[in-house]
Amino acid sequence: MGGGGDRAAHHRRRGRPAHHARPHQRSHHVTTLDPALLDAAVTLVRELTVDRAGLPEARRRLTPLRERWPGADPAVVRDEEVADGSVSFDVLLREPAGTVSVAYSPTPALPWPLRGAVRHSDHHLARVGTRTLRVGEALTALDFLWYDHEVLARLVDTGLVAEELEQHPVEVDDDELQAAADAYRRAKGLLDAESTARWLADRGLTAEDFADLIAHTVAVARLRARVVGDRLPEWFAAHRSTFDRLLIAWTAEGTPPADRATALAAVADAVRAGRAAGTLRTVAVAAPPELRDATGPVPTTIAGTAVTAVVVDREPAVLDDDTRALVERAMFDEWLAQRRAGTDVEWFWLPRDRTTRVR
């Protein structure tokens, strides 16, 4: 199987899990895939490789195959070879016995067997289900992901979200992308072209990388809306107390009284005396777990300081716009947690004893 032209277009079969297949193993099964699908896959990978298409464009051009052959669950993988800068694509097609990969390498690019000579650890951090999470993608996620998960869980979530968007893409129009880009720049204080260019350069990002980031952010928002669907009112009713508004009085010295008026007065006296004390208004889901349903003073940590705190007021949750946004995120977190629990995760860089189960 050489490196040039049509001779490099190929079908290769992998057992599950795919990365454990050995080069000398051979399959004795005849493919059950539609020959027309295989022809279409060869045509597509040739076109994508010759065009050096980006991954979002490749996924868009894969849509006709997904619509015509949904049972094969077509997916596309893009690989850029460090040694020669060439781009190669694989279309992955599922069948009952395994996965067929269709790839194309034009002359003088390295053919797919030689691309495998690069060690996994040079480029890959983890396999999440069927998707490999790259180190660069993972590091980007640490900076841009939208809320506070444990780091490993956040990385797995990145892979799960990417896999879901590959399998079930969302359409995003130009106006929506522009609005999201403007909002992102405002949030980061990037109010002119110079500050935006400096911010990108500091992170080693190009304008194309920024466009991909914005497109991904919008796509994730669409995915979140799809996961939530019309279940939000019912889910909120079952978890209403989680979104109650709490007023918390705390002090680093002594114990605040449980009574609201007395506790607030004690905190005010402590502040006037220069001691560490104060109040905190927050939604229950964002409060320290030990405070969410506390009926009296409890030890906890606020702003990194060990304190004793008491909930002095609890306002029942109302499904306004702010609460709705929190509920959507909580529902999405629940969906991600369920997906993590049912997904096989293999880490390439991290110690096994730390990463055996990320749930």
C-alpha positions as CSV (number, residue, x, y, z in Angstrom):
1,M,0.0,0.0,0.0
2,G,2.1,2.9,-1.3
3,G,2.0,6.6,-0.5
4,G,0.8,7.9,-3.9
5,G,-2.5,8.4,-5.7
6,D,-5.3,5.8,-5.8
7,R,-3.1,3.0,-4.5
8,A,-3.2,4.8,-1.1
9,A,-7.0,4.7,-1.0
10,H,-7.8,1.8,1.2
11,H,-10.2,0.0,3.5
12,R,-8.9,-1.3,6.7
13,R,-10.8,-3.1,9.3
14,R,-10.3,-2.7,13.1
15,G,-11.7,-4.8,15.9
16,R,-12.8,-3.2,19.1
17,P,-11.1,-1.6,20.8
18,A,-9.5,-0.3,17.6
19,H,-6.2,0.8,19.1
20,H,-5.4,-2.7,20.4
21,A,-5.4,-4.3,16.9
22,R,-2.0,-5.6,15.9
23,P,-0.5,-5.2,12.4
24,H,-0.2,-8.9,11.8
25,Q,-3.8,-9.7,12.7
26,R,-6.2,-10.2,9.8
27,S,-9.9,-10.3,9.6
28,H,-11.6,-13.2,7.9
29,H,-15.0,-11.5,7.7
30,V,-16.5,-10.0,4.5
31,T,-17.7,-6.4,5.0
32,T,-21.4,-6.0,5.3
33,L,-21.2,-2.3,4.3
34,D,-23.0,-1.1,1.1
35,P,-20.4,-0.9,-1.7
36,A,-21.9,2.4,-2.7
37,L,-21.1,3.7,0.7
38,L,-17.5,2.6,0.4
39,D,-17.2,4.3,-3.0
40,A,-18.7,7.5,-1.6
41,A,-16.3,7.4,1.3
42,V,-13.3,7.0,-1.0
43,T,-14.5,9.9,-3.1
44,L,-15.0,12.1,0.0
45,V,-11.6,11.4,1.6
46,R,-9.9,12.1,-1.7
47,E,-11.7,15.4,-2.1
48,L,-11.1,16.4,1.5
49,T,-7.4,15.6,1.4
50,V,-6.8,17.3,-1.9
51,D,-8.7,20.4,-0.7
52,R,-6.9,20.3,2.7
53,A,-10.3,21.0,4.2
54,G,-10.7,22.0,7.8
55,L,-12.5,19.7,10.3
56,P,-15.7,21.7,10.5
57,E,-15.9,21.7,6.6
58,A,-15.1,18.0,6.5
59,R,-18.0,17.3,9.0
60,R,-20.4,19.3,6.9
61,R,-19.4,17.4,3.7
62,L,-19.9,14.1,5.6
63,T,-23.6,14.9,6.2
64,P,-24.9,13.3,2.9
65,L,-23.3,10.0,3.9
66,R,-24.7,10.2,7.4
67,E,-28.2,10.9,6.1
68,R,-28.1,8.1,3.4
69,W,-26.4,5.5,5.6
70,P,-27.2,6.3,9.2
71,G,-26.7,2.7,10.3
72,A,-23.0,2.9,9.5
73,D,-22.7,6.0,11.7
74,P,-20.1,7.7,9.4
75,A,-17.5,9.9,11.2
76,V,-14.5,11.8,9.9
77,V,-11.0,12.1,11.3
78,R,-8.4,14.7,10.2
79,D,-4.7,14.2,10.7
80,E,-1.9,16.6,9.9
81,E,1.6,15.0,9.7
82,V,4.3,16.9,11.6
83,A,7.0,15.4,9.4
84,D,5.8,16.8,6.1
85,G,2.8,19.1,6.8
86,S,0.5,16.9,4.8
87,V,-3.1,16.4,5.6
88,S,-4.9,13.1,5.6
89,F,-8.5,12.1,6.3
90,D,-10.2,8.9,7.4
91,V,-13.9,8.2,7.2
92,L,-14.9,5.7,9.8
93,L,-17.8,3.3,9.1
94,R,-19.3,1.0,11.7
95,E,-20.6,-2.5,11.0
96,P,-21.6,-5.3,13.5
97,A,-18.1,-6.9,13.6
98,G,-16.0,-3.7,13.9
99,T,-15.1,-0.5,12.2
100,V,-13.9,0.1,8.6
101,S,-11.6,3.0,8.0
102,V,-11.3,4.6,4.5
103,A,-8.3,6.8,4.0
104,Y,-6.4,8.6,1.2
105,S,-2.8,9.8,0.9
106,P,-1.8,11.8,-2.2
107,T,1.8,11.7,-3.5
108,P,4.2,12.6,-1.8
109,A,2.5,12.5,1.5
110,L,3.2,9.7,4.0
111,P,0.7,6.8,3.6
112,W,-1.4,5.9,6.6
113,P,0.8,3.1,8.0
114,L,3.8,5.4,8.3
115,R,1.7,8.0,10.1
116,G,1.2,5.5,12.9
117,A,5.0,5.6,13.5
118,V,4.5,8.7,15.6
119,R,3.9,7.8,19.3
120,H,0.5,8.3,20.7
121,S,1.9,10.4,23.5
122,D,3.3,13.0,21.1
123,H,-0.1,14.1,20.1
124,H,-2.8,12.4,22.2
125,L,-4.0,12.8,25.7
126,A,-6.9,10.4,26.0
127,R,-9.4,8.2,24.1
128,V,-13.0,9.0,25.2
129,G,-15.2,6.4,23.7
130,T,-14.4,6.4,20.0
131,R,-12.8,9.8,20.0
132,T,-9.1,10.7,20.7
133,L,-8.6,13.9,22.6
134,R,-5.5,15.8,21.5
135,V,-3.2,17.5,24.0
136,G,-3.6,20.9,22.3
137,E,-7.4,20.6,22.4
138,A,-7.3,19.6,26.0
139,L,-5.1,22.5,27.0
140,T,-7.5,24.9,25.2
141,A,-10.4,23.4,27.0
142,L,-8.7,24.2,30.4
143,D,-8.8,27.9,29.4
144,F,-12.1,28.1,27.6
145,L,-14.5,25.5,29.0
146,W,-17.5,27.0,30.5
147,Y,-17.7,26.0,34.1
148,D,-16.0,24.5,37.1
149,H,-15.6,20.8,36.9
150,E,-12.7,18.8,38.3
151,V,-10.0,19.0,35.7
152,L,-10.0,15.4,34.5
153,A,-13.8,15.4,34.3
154,R,-13.7,18.6,32.3
155,L,-11.3,17.0,29.8
156,V,-13.6,13.9,29.4
157,D,-16.6,16.3,29.0
158,T,-14.7,18.0,26.1
159,G,-14.3,14.7,24.4
160,L,-17.9,13.7,25.0
161,V,-19.2,17.0,23.6
162,A,-17.0,16.8,20.6
163,E,-18.1,13.3,19.9
164,E,-21.8,14.3,20.2
165,L,-21.3,17.2,17.9
166,E,-19.5,15.0,15.3
167,Q,-22.3,12.4,15.4
168,H,-25.1,15.0,15.5
169,P,-23.9,18.3,14.1
170,V,-25.7,21.6,14.6
171,E,-26.2,24.3,12.1
172,V,-25.0,27.8,13.0
173,D,-25.6,30.9,10.9
174,D,-23.2,33.8,10.3
175,D,-25.2,36.3,12.3
176,E,-25.2,34.0,15.3
177,L,-21.4,33.5,15.0
178,Q,-20.8,37.3,14.7
179,A,-23.0,38.0,17.8
180,A,-21.2,35.3,19.8
181,A,-17.7,36.6,18.7
182,D,-18.6,40.2,19.7
183,A,-20.0,39.0,23.1
184,Y,-16.8,36.9,23.7
185,R,-14.5,39.8,22.9
186,R,-16.5,42.2,25.2
187,A,-16.3,39.6,28.0
188,K,-12.5,39.4,27.6
189,G,-12.1,43.2,27.3
190,L,-10.9,42.8,23.7
191,L,-12.4,46.0,22.4
192,D,-10.2,46.7,19.3
193,A,-8.3,44.8,16.7
194,E,-4.9,45.4,18.4
195,S,-6.0,43.9,21.8
196,T,-7.6,41.0,20.1
197,A,-4.5,40.3,18.0
198,R,-2.3,40.5,21.2
199,W,-4.6,38.2,23.1
200,L,-4.5,35.6,20.3
201,A,-0.7,35.8,20.0
202,D,-0.2,35.4,23.8
203,R,-2.1,32.0,23.4
204,G,-0.5,30.9,20.2
205,L,-3.9,31.1,18.4
206,T,-4.7,32.3,14.9
207,A,-7.8,34.1,13.6
208,E,-9.0,30.8,12.3
209,D,-8.5,29.2,15.7
210,F,-10.6,32.0,17.2
211,A,-13.3,31.5,14.6
212,D,-13.3,27.7,15.4
213,L,-13.5,28.5,19.2
214,I,-16.5,30.8,18.7
215,A,-18.2,28.2,16.4
216,H,-17.7,25.5,19.0
217,T,-19.0,27.8,21.8
218,V,-22.2,28.4,19.8
219,A,-22.5,24.7,18.9
220,V,-22.2,23.7,22.6
221,A,-25.0,26.2,23.5
222,R,-27.2,24.6,20.8
223,L,-26.3,21.2,22.1
224,R,-27.2,22.3,25.6
225,A,-30.6,23.5,24.4
226,R,-31.1,20.2,22.6
227,V,-30.3,18.2,25.7
228,V,-32.6,20.3,27.9
229,G,-35.4,20.2,25.3
230,D,-38.9,20.8,26.9
231,R,-38.0,19.1,30.2
232,L,-36.9,22.2,32.0
233,P,-40.1,23.1,33.9
234,E,-40.6,19.6,35.1
235,W,-36.9,19.2,36.1
236,F,-36.9,22.5,37.9
237,A,-40.0,21.6,39.9
238,A,-38.2,18.4,41.1
239,H,-35.0,20.3,42.0
240,R,-36.4,23.8,43.0
241,S,-34.7,24.0,46.4
242,T,-31.3,23.6,44.7
243,F,-31.8,27.1,43.2
244,D,-33.1,28.9,46.3
245,R,-31.3,32.2,47.0
246,L,-29.3,32.1,50.3
247,L,-28.0,34.9,52.6
248,I,-25.1,33.5,54.5
249,A,-23.4,35.2,57.5
250,W,-19.9,34.1,58.3
251,T,-17.0,34.8,60.6
252,A,-13.5,33.4,60.9
253,E,-13.5,33.9,64.7
254,G,-16.1,32.4,66.9
255,T,-19.6,31.2,65.8
256,P,-22.3,33.4,64.4
257,P,-25.8,33.2,66.0
258,A,-28.5,31.3,64.1
259,D,-31.0,34.2,64.3
260,R,-30.9,36.4,61.3
261,A,-30.9,39.8,63.0
262,T,-28.5,38.8,65.7
263,A,-26.1,37.1,63.2
264,L,-26.0,40.1,60.9
265,A,-25.4,42.4,63.8
266,A,-22.6,40.2,65.1
267,V,-21.0,40.1,61.6
268,A,-21.2,43.9,61.4
269,D,-19.5,44.3,64.8
270,A,-16.7,41.9,63.7
271,V,-16.1,43.8,60.5
272,R,-15.9,47.1,62.4
273,A,-13.4,45.6,64.8
274,G,-11.2,44.6,61.8
275,R,-11.9,40.8,62.1
276,A,-12.6,38.5,59.1
277,A,-16.3,38.3,58.8
278,G,-19.1,39.1,56.3
279,T,-22.1,38.1,54.4
280,L,-22.6,36.2,51.1
281,R,-25.5,36.1,48.8
282,T,-25.6,33.1,46.5
283,V,-27.8,30.5,44.9
284,A,-27.9,27.2,46.8
285,V,-26.3,25.2,44.0
286,A,-23.2,27.5,44.1
287,A,-22.9,27.5,47.9
288,P,-20.6,25.1,49.8
289,P,-22.4,21.7,50.0
290,E,-22.5,21.7,53.8
291,L,-24.4,25.0,53.8
292,R,-27.1,24.2,51.2
293,D,-29.5,22.5,53.7
294,A,-27.9,23.6,57.0
295,T,-30.2,24.5,59.9
296,G,-27.5,26.1,62.1
297,P,-23.9,27.2,62.1
298,V,-21.4,24.9,60.2
299,P,-17.7,25.0,59.6
300,T,-16.9,25.7,55.9
301,T,-14.5,27.6,53.6
302,I,-15.3,30.9,52.0
303,A,-12.9,32.6,49.7
304,G,-10.2,30.2,50.8
305,T,-10.6,31.0,54.5
306,A,-11.8,28.5,57.1
307,V,-14.9,30.1,58.7
308,T,-18.1,29.2,60.6
309,A,-21.2,30.2,58.6
310,V,-25.0,30.1,59.0
311,V,-27.8,30.5,56.5
312,V,-29.8,33.5,57.8
313,D,-32.3,33.8,55.0
314,R,-33.6,31.5,52.2
315,E,-35.6,32.9,49.3
316,P,-37.5,30.2,47.4
317,A,-36.4,29.9,43.8
318,V,-38.4,31.5,41.0
319,L,-37.9,30.4,37.4
320,D,-36.7,33.8,36.0
321,D,-34.1,34.3,33.3
322,D,-31.1,34.0,35.6
323,T,-32.4,30.9,37.3
324,R,-33.3,29.3,33.9
325,A,-29.7,29.7,32.7
326,L,-28.5,27.9,35.9
327,V,-31.0,25.1,35.5
328,E,-30.0,24.6,31.9
329,R,-26.3,24.2,33.0
330,A,-27.3,21.9,35.8
331,M,-29.3,19.7,33.4
332,F,-26.4,19.7,31.0
333,D,-24.0,18.7,33.8
334,E,-26.3,15.8,34.7
335,W,-26.3,14.7,31.1
336,L,-22.5,14.8,30.9
337,A,-22.2,12.9,34.2
338,Q,-24.4,10.1,32.8
339,R,-22.4,10.0,29.6
340,R,-19.1,9.9,31.6
341,A,-20.4,7.0,33.7
342,G,-21.2,5.0,30.6
343,T,-18.1,5.8,28.5
344,D,-14.8,3.9,28.4
345,V,-11.9,6.3,28.9
346,E,-8.3,5.5,28.3
347,W,-5.6,8.1,29.2
348,F,-2.3,8.2,27.3
349,W,-0.4,10.7,29.4
350,L,-1.6,10.4,33.0
351,P,-1.0,7.8,35.7
352,R,-3.5,4.9,35.6
353,D,-4.1,5.0,39.4
354,R,-5.2,8.6,39.2
355,T,-7.5,8.2,36.2
356,T,-9.0,4.7,36.4
357,R,-12.5,6.1,37.0
358,V,-13.4,9.7,36.1
359,R,-17.1,10.0,36.9
